[in-house]
Amino acid sequence: IIVLFLVFKGTKKQRMLNASLARIDRMSGVKFEEYLMYQFRKKGYRVKLTPVTGDFGADLILRRYHKRYIVQAKRYQGSVGIKAVQEVIGAKEYYGIDHGMVVTNSYFTKAAKELANASGIELWGRNEIIEEFNIK
């Protein structure tokens, strides 16, 4: 049973890492968070998923090179607005972490970009995840 579990877990991870953009666009919000977990681990981050509810604006907490990051994941069909950036600003304070990111399969509104720039929040939109995660 343990061997079967490990095989299934390994194949699930590979399926997630090799997901096409079309598949990512069909994921639920929770699956998108899981997808990001695998991708950030592949990039060398230690990743902790926060609870699905009551996360105070953080979906993932990343750690690498003695830096910690709060990540708000937004699997959207429309543009991601200012609220997502505000959530990360609040989560940074709540968790006591200096760096914040919003990661989406979509794009950001002008207001979201302005607030992120003023607040030091990193934004990874559709083009950035394609490049960063080498999506085909």
C-alpha positions in Angstrom: 0.0 0.0 0.0 2.8 2.4 0.8 4.5 1.8 -2.5 1.2 2.4 -4.4 0.8 5.6 -2.4 4.3 6.8 -3.3 3.8 5.9 -7.0 0.5 7.8 -7.1 2.0 10.8 -5.3 4.9 10.9 -7.7 2.7 10.7 -10.8 0.4 13.4 -9.4 3.3 15.7 -8.8 4.5 15.1 -12.4 1.1 15.7 -13.8 0.9 19.0 -11.9 4.4 20.1 -12.9 3.7 19.4 -16.6 0.2 21.0 -16.6 -0.6 23.0 -19.8 -1.9 26.6 -19.5 -5.3 25.4 -20.6 -5.3 22.9 -17.7 -4.1 25.5 -15.3 -7.0 27.7 -16.4 -9.5 24.9 -15.5 -8.0 24.2 -12.0 -9.9 25.1 -8.9 -8.4 27.7 -6.6 -7.2 25.0 -4.2 -5.6 22.9 -7.1 -3.9 26.1 -8.3 -2.3 26.5 -4.9 -1.2 22.9 -5.0 0.2 23.5 -8.5 2.2 26.5 -7.2 3.5 24.5 -4.2 5.0 21.9 -6.6 6.4 24.6 -8.9 8.0 26.6 -6.1 9.5 23.4 -4.6 11.0 22.6 -8.0 12.6 26.1 -8.0 14.2 25.3 -4.6 11.8 26.9 -2.2 10.6 25.3 1.0 6.8 25.6 0.8 4.0 25.6 3.4 0.4 25.7 2.4 -1.8 27.6 4.7 -5.3 26.4 5.7 -7.9 26.8 2.9 -10.0 29.1 5.1 -8.8 31.6 7.7 -5.4 32.1 6.0 -5.3 35.9 6.6 -4.5 36.5 3.0 -1.7 34.0 2.5 -2.1 30.8 0.5 1.6 29.7 0.6 4.6 30.6 2.7 7.9 30.2 0.9 11.4 30.1 2.3 14.7 30.3 0.4 18.1 31.8 1.1 17.0 33.0 4.5 14.1 35.0 3.0 10.4 34.3 3.5 7.6 35.2 1.2 3.8 35.3 1.5 2.1 34.2 -1.7 -1.6 34.9 -2.5 -2.6 32.6 -5.4 -5.4 33.8 -7.7 -6.7 31.4 -10.4 -8.9 33.8 -12.3 -10.6 34.2 -15.6 -10.7 38.1 -15.3 -8.1 40.5 -14.2 -6.9 40.4 -10.6 -7.6 43.6 -8.8 -6.3 45.7 -5.9 -8.0 43.4 -3.2 -5.4 40.6 -3.8 -2.5 43.1 -3.2 -4.2 44.4 -0.1 -4.6 40.8 1.2 -0.9 40.2 0.8 0.0 43.5 2.6 -2.2 42.4 5.5 -0.8 38.8 5.5 2.8 40.1 5.6 2.0 42.0 8.8 0.0 39.1 10.3 2.8 36.5 9.6 5.7 38.9 10.2 7.2 38.3 6.8 8.9 41.0 4.7 8.2 39.8 1.2 4.9 39.3 -0.6 3.7 38.1 -4.0 0.5 37.7 -5.8 0.6 34.9 -8.5 -2.1 34.4 -11.0 -2.8 32.6 -14.3 -4.4 35.9 -15.5 -3.4 39.6 -15.5 -3.5 42.5 -13.1 -5.5 45.7 -13.2 -3.7 49.0 -13.3 -4.7 49.8 -9.7 -3.3 46.4 -8.5 0.0 47.2 -10.3 0.2 50.7 -8.8 -0.4 49.5 -5.2 2.0 46.5 -5.6 4.7 48.9 -6.9 4.1 51.3 -4.0 4.1 48.5 -1.4 6.9 46.3 -2.7 4.6 43.4 -3.6 5.8 41.2 -6.4 3.3 40.4 -9.1 3.5 37.3 -11.3 0.8 37.2 -13.9 0.2 34.9 -16.9 3.4 35.9 -18.8 5.6 35.5 -15.7 4.3 32.1 -14.7 4.8 30.9 -18.3 8.4 32.0 -18.1 9.2 31.1 -14.5 7.6 27.7 -14.6 8.5 26.9 -18.2 4.8 26.2 -19.2 4.4 24.8 -22.7 
